[in-house]
Amino acid sequence: MKKTLVLGATDNPTRFAYRAVQRLQQHGHTVVPVGIRKGEVGGHPIITDKQQVIEDVDTVTLYVGPQNQTSWYDYILSLKPKRIIFNPGTENRELEKMAQEANIETLHDCTLVMLATNSY
């Protein structure tokens, strides 16, 4: 199973990031919710501290628009994930280039669709 950091996590059940946490857990993945507001999702507190070290992250799945990603660049890259999933609306050529230069795979896909089609 893939340890996945959900960036843009929220405790709002109408948001895709909330659904992603739920579905990732249903598929047996370890989930680390990270966001800008404290709360809880999937039984886990939402981490708001960009200094918190998280080990062995396989995937970062983005639910933060490109205009709000720049303050997260260093944090995302410091995690050294194997891949970053740019969900619809989060595409960001600058971050994608930085990730690729750090040998991090980048995907333009939808985490929820990937889980539903067993391509995660």
VMD Tcl script that draws the C-alpha trace (Angstrom):
set ca {
  {0.00 0.00 0.00}
  {1.11 3.54 -0.72}
  {1.52 6.11 2.05}
  {-0.24 9.14 0.61}
  {-0.14 12.74 1.73}
  {-3.33 14.56 0.76}
  {-2.41 18.24 0.41}
  {-5.46 20.42 0.77}
  {-7.17 18.07 3.21}
  {-10.34 19.36 4.80}
  {-13.02 18.21 7.21}
  {-15.70 19.40 4.75}
  {-17.39 16.24 3.38}
  {-18.48 18.03 0.19}
  {-14.88 18.54 -0.96}
  {-12.94 16.15 -3.20}
  {-9.97 16.15 -0.81}
  {-12.23 14.79 1.94}
  {-13.50 12.07 -0.38}
  {-9.95 11.22 -1.41}
  {-8.92 10.59 2.20}
  {-11.95 8.34 2.70}
  {-11.40 6.35 -0.51}
  {-7.66 5.98 0.00}
  {-8.34 4.50 3.44}
  {-11.03 2.20 2.00}
  {-8.41 0.90 -0.42}
  {-5.98 0.22 2.44}
  {-3.56 3.11 1.93}
  {-2.02 5.01 4.83}
  {-3.20 8.61 4.60}
  {-1.63 11.78 5.97}
  {-4.03 14.73 5.66}
  {-2.31 18.13 5.37}
  {-4.11 21.44 5.02}
  {-4.34 25.04 6.11}
  {-7.05 24.60 8.74}
  {-7.06 22.30 11.72}
  {-9.69 19.62 11.77}
  {-10.03 15.90 11.41}
  {-10.70 13.64 8.47}
  {-10.73 9.87 8.32}
  {-9.91 9.69 12.01}
  {-6.68 11.67 11.52}
  {-5.93 15.25 12.56}
  {-5.21 17.57 9.64}
  {-1.57 18.62 9.84}
  {-1.10 22.36 9.34}
  {2.60 22.62 10.25}
  {4.86 22.76 7.19}
  {7.78 21.80 9.41}
  {6.34 18.43 10.43}
  {8.54 15.65 9.14}
  {6.68 12.79 7.51}
  {8.71 9.75 6.54}
  {8.27 7.30 3.67}
  {5.73 9.24 1.62}
  {5.04 7.41 -1.63}
  {2.53 9.83 -3.13}
  {1.52 13.46 -2.68}
  {-1.92 14.09 -4.16}
  {-2.71 17.76 -4.66}
  {-6.04 19.43 -3.87}
  {-4.60 22.95 -3.72}
  {-4.84 25.26 -6.72}
  {-1.62 26.43 -8.35}
  {-2.04 29.96 -7.00}
  {-1.79 28.54 -3.46}
  {0.93 25.97 -4.04}
  {4.05 28.14 -4.00}
  {4.22 28.29 -0.21}
  {4.16 24.46 -0.20}
  {6.93 23.84 -2.77}
  {9.77 23.33 -0.29}
  {7.61 21.17 1.95}
  {6.42 18.92 -0.87}
  {9.92 18.45 -2.26}
  {11.39 17.83 1.21}
  {9.12 14.80 1.58}
  {10.90 13.17 -1.37}
  {7.79 11.35 -2.57}
  {7.99 8.89 -5.44}
  {5.22 10.75 -7.25}
  {2.95 13.78 -7.21}
  {-0.58 13.57 -8.57}
  {-1.89 16.83 -10.00}
  {-5.65 16.42 -9.68}
  {-7.86 18.43 -12.07}
  {-7.44 22.14 -11.38}
  {-4.09 21.74 -9.61}
  {-1.85 21.55 -12.68}
  {1.27 23.64 -12.21}
  {4.12 23.53 -14.72}
  {6.58 25.22 -12.32}
  {6.09 22.65 -9.54}
  {6.01 19.83 -12.06}
  {9.40 20.88 -13.44}
  {10.88 21.18 -9.94}
  {9.59 17.72 -9.07}
  {10.94 16.15 -12.24}
  {14.35 17.73 -11.60}
  {14.24 16.02 -8.17}
  {13.43 12.68 -9.86}
  {9.84 12.70 -8.65}
  {7.27 11.28 -11.05}
  {4.41 13.62 -11.90}
  {0.95 12.63 -13.06}
  {-1.99 14.65 -14.33}
  {-4.81 12.45 -13.13}
  {-7.64 12.16 -10.63}
  {-6.94 10.20 -7.46}
  {-10.61 9.24 -7.11}
  {-10.76 7.89 -10.67}
  {-7.44 6.10 -10.25}
  {-8.77 4.35 -7.14}
  {-12.07 3.47 -8.85}
  {-10.24 1.92 -11.83}
  {-7.56 0.16 -9.76}
  {-4.80 2.21 -11.43}
  {-3.62 3.93 -8.25}
}
mol new
graphics top color blue
foreach p $ca { graphics top sphere $p radius 0.5 }
foreach p [lrange $ca 0 end-1] q [lrange $ca 1 end] { graphics top cylinder $p $q radius 0.2 }
display resetview
